């Protein structure tokens, strides 16, 4: 009888621990909506061919979508999170710009895949990989920049479904052009934003 009680207690304890771990690993909602990269520090390397290389270190607050200093423009992010923690989503941004007397439209698109891990009830880490593409369109011509995006947002839950998001990132330049000249932009940085889960 004592052995049966011990085994039953062990089974209940194991099930409780397993359930707690599964609950802690689950995302705080099925959908995430975020305002990303509002403020931060970044180091951007711009390579042009011909033209050489320029490196810029900047502290940004609501930087431009056009990408003069990298990819860290404020953007809206939408992600679907499965119960397993796997996520699929997209971030985008738009800005009307005026450069040298010409008006244009700046667009940013960033599809991505990720995995949301939640080590504790108040903290999550969300590694993601994707592509970020910027287009600055003036009608007759367009400047572009494309990068492989690696980021690992740290989600500090301020409330059950609201988070302060600190994002270390690397944007590895793949291709692009400006004024008919080949250009790649690579950026590493740390950015701050806000997110909500539904």
KAWO-V507431 format. One record per helix or strand. SS is the DSSP state (helix for helix, strand for strand). FROM is the first residue (numbers start at 1). TO is the last residue. If there is no record, write none. Layout:
BEGIN
[[SS,FROM,TO] [SS,FROM,TO]]
END
This chain:
BEGIN
[[helix,2,25] [strand,31,49] [strand,52,61] [strand,75,81] [strand,86,99] [strand,102,120] [strand,123,137] [strand,142,159] [strand,162,178] [strand,181,197]]
END
